[in-house]
Amino acid sequence: MSRQRLNGASEETPPSDTSMMIGSQAKANASDGTVVGAPRLWLQLEGATLLVGSLVAFSTTHRSWWLVPLVLFLPDLFMAGYLGGTRIGAHVYNLAHSTPLPALMVGYGWWQNKQLFTALGLVWLGHIGMDRLLTFGLKYPDHFQHTHLSSPHGNHGSSITRG
């Protein structure tokens, strides 16, 4: 970081303790693939938006609201993939916790006028949004708790540490 002198020359100023902690923690998180700082907050906001938007869209399907709590956690059954090891488990889990499959389900239901397909796909999208909001991200194949939003070291990607 540089500071301008009165004569126009600049001099280097040492970073503050807080910025050094932020930088070192960000490097540690970046090295393990965990998103930190403002991008992480944007991903959480994106998750909240997906959750709320999918529930609003669900209300237009004219399906009973009991369907939401009944199927909301069904994508978590894909954790059973971890019985085959962390590599297979992460792949199977990520398949159920990324948006392409439920988006295709919503699109198919809308295109074919099958409201149940649309409703189930929207609840599935709502689950993904809820997970992102709560910082449960897509899994890396090395450890169940290592996601793009939290590290296996219990850090959960926080971007500021104060000492």
C-alpha positions as CSV (number, residue, x, y, z in Angstrom):
1,M,0.0,0.0,0.0
2,S,1.5,3.4,-0.8
3,R,0.9,6.9,0.6
4,Q,1.4,10.2,-1.2
5,R,3.9,12.7,0.4
6,L,3.5,16.4,0.1
7,N,6.2,16.6,-2.5
8,G,4.4,14.2,-4.7
9,A,6.6,11.2,-4.1
10,S,5.1,8.1,-2.6
11,E,6.3,5.9,0.2
12,E,5.3,2.4,1.1
13,T,3.3,2.0,4.2
14,P,3.1,-1.3,6.1
15,P,-0.3,-3.0,6.0
16,S,-2.3,-2.9,9.2
17,D,-2.6,-6.0,11.4
18,T,-6.2,-6.5,10.4
19,S,-5.5,-6.3,6.7
20,M,-2.6,-8.8,7.1
21,M,-5.0,-11.2,8.9
22,I,-7.6,-10.8,6.2
23,G,-5.0,-11.3,3.5
24,S,-3.4,-14.4,5.1
25,Q,-6.8,-16.0,5.8
26,A,-8.0,-15.2,2.3
27,K,-4.8,-16.9,0.9
28,A,-5.4,-20.0,3.1
29,N,-9.0,-20.2,2.0
30,A,-8.2,-19.5,-1.6
31,S,-5.7,-22.3,-1.6
32,D,-8.3,-24.8,-0.5
33,G,-10.9,-23.5,-2.9
34,T,-13.2,-21.9,-0.4
35,V,-14.8,-18.6,-1.5
36,V,-14.3,-15.8,1.0
37,G,-15.2,-12.2,1.4
38,A,-17.7,-10.3,-0.7
39,P,-18.1,-13.1,-3.3
40,R,-19.2,-15.5,-0.6
41,L,-21.8,-13.0,0.6
42,W,-23.0,-12.6,-3.0
43,L,-23.4,-16.4,-3.2
44,Q,-25.4,-16.4,0.0
45,L,-27.6,-13.6,-1.3
46,E,-28.0,-15.6,-4.6
47,G,-29.1,-18.6,-2.4
48,A,-31.6,-16.5,-0.6
49,T,-33.0,-15.2,-3.8
50,L,-33.2,-18.7,-5.3
51,L,-35.0,-19.9,-2.2
52,V,-37.5,-17.1,-2.1
53,G,-38.0,-17.0,-5.8
54,S,-38.7,-20.8,-6.0
55,L,-41.2,-20.6,-3.2
56,V,-43.0,-17.7,-4.9
57,A,-43.0,-19.6,-8.2
58,F,-44.2,-22.7,-6.2
59,S,-47.3,-20.8,-5.1
60,T,-48.4,-20.5,-8.7
61,T,-48.5,-24.3,-9.2
62,H,-51.6,-24.6,-7.1
63,R,-50.0,-27.5,-5.2
64,S,-50.5,-28.0,-1.5
65,W,-47.9,-26.4,0.7
66,W,-47.4,-29.6,2.7
67,L,-45.4,-30.8,-0.3
68,V,-42.6,-28.3,0.5
69,P,-41.6,-29.7,3.9
70,L,-42.3,-33.2,2.7
71,V,-39.7,-33.1,-0.2
72,L,-37.5,-30.2,0.8
73,F,-34.7,-32.4,2.2
74,L,-34.9,-35.2,-0.3
75,P,-31.8,-34.0,-2.2
76,D,-29.8,-34.7,1.0
77,L,-30.5,-38.4,0.4
78,F,-27.8,-38.1,-2.2
79,M,-25.3,-38.0,0.7
80,A,-25.6,-41.8,0.5
81,G,-23.1,-41.6,-2.4
82,Y,-20.4,-41.1,0.3
83,L,-20.8,-44.8,1.1
84,G,-18.8,-45.3,-2.1
85,G,-16.0,-43.0,-0.9
86,T,-15.4,-39.3,-0.9
87,R,-14.8,-39.0,-4.7
88,I,-18.0,-40.7,-5.7
89,G,-19.9,-39.1,-2.8
90,A,-18.9,-35.6,-3.8
91,H,-19.9,-36.3,-7.4
92,V,-23.3,-37.7,-6.5
93,Y,-24.0,-35.0,-3.9
94,N,-23.0,-32.2,-6.3
95,L,-25.3,-33.7,-9.0
96,A,-28.2,-33.2,-6.6
97,H,-27.1,-29.9,-5.3
98,S,-26.5,-27.9,-8.5
99,T,-29.3,-26.2,-10.5
100,P,-29.3,-28.0,-13.9
101,L,-31.4,-31.0,-13.0
102,P,-34.1,-29.2,-11.1
103,A,-34.1,-26.5,-13.7
104,L,-34.7,-29.1,-16.4
105,M,-37.4,-30.6,-14.3
106,V,-39.1,-27.2,-13.9
107,G,-38.8,-26.6,-17.7
108,Y,-40.2,-30.0,-18.6
109,G,-43.1,-29.5,-16.2
110,W,-43.9,-26.1,-17.6
111,W,-43.5,-27.2,-21.2
112,Q,-45.7,-30.3,-20.7
113,N,-48.1,-28.5,-18.4
114,K,-47.3,-31.0,-15.6
115,Q,-47.6,-28.9,-12.4
116,L,-46.3,-31.7,-10.1
117,F,-43.0,-31.8,-12.0
118,T,-42.8,-28.0,-11.9
119,A,-43.6,-27.9,-8.2
120,L,-41.1,-30.7,-7.3
121,G,-38.4,-29.0,-9.4
122,L,-39.1,-25.7,-7.6
123,V,-38.8,-27.2,-4.2
124,W,-35.6,-28.8,-5.3
125,L,-34.3,-25.4,-6.4
126,G,-35.5,-24.0,-3.0
127,H,-33.4,-26.6,-1.3
128,I,-30.3,-25.6,-3.2
129,G,-31.0,-21.9,-2.4
130,M,-31.4,-22.8,1.3
131,D,-28.1,-24.7,1.3
132,R,-26.2,-21.8,-0.3
133,L,-27.8,-19.3,2.1
134,L,-26.6,-21.5,5.0
135,T,-23.1,-21.9,3.4
136,F,-23.5,-25.6,2.5
137,G,-21.8,-25.6,-0.8
138,L,-20.7,-28.0,-3.5
139,K,-18.4,-30.6,-2.3
140,Y,-14.7,-31.2,-3.1
141,P,-13.7,-34.9,-3.3
142,D,-11.2,-34.8,-0.4
143,H,-13.5,-34.3,2.6
144,F,-17.2,-34.2,3.2
145,Q,-17.0,-30.8,5.0
146,H,-14.8,-29.3,2.3
147,T,-17.1,-27.2,0.0
148,H,-16.8,-24.1,-2.1
149,L,-18.3,-22.1,0.8
150,S,-16.6,-23.8,3.8
151,S,-13.4,-25.5,4.6
152,P,-12.9,-28.8,6.5
153,H,-10.9,-26.9,9.1
154,G,-14.1,-25.3,10.6
155,N,-13.3,-21.9,9.0
156,H,-16.5,-21.6,7.0
157,G,-14.9,-19.0,4.7
158,S,-15.2,-16.0,7.0
159,S,-13.2,-13.2,5.5
160,I,-12.3,-11.1,8.5
161,T,-10.5,-12.1,11.7
162,R,-10.1,-9.6,14.5
163,G,-7.4,-10.1,17.1
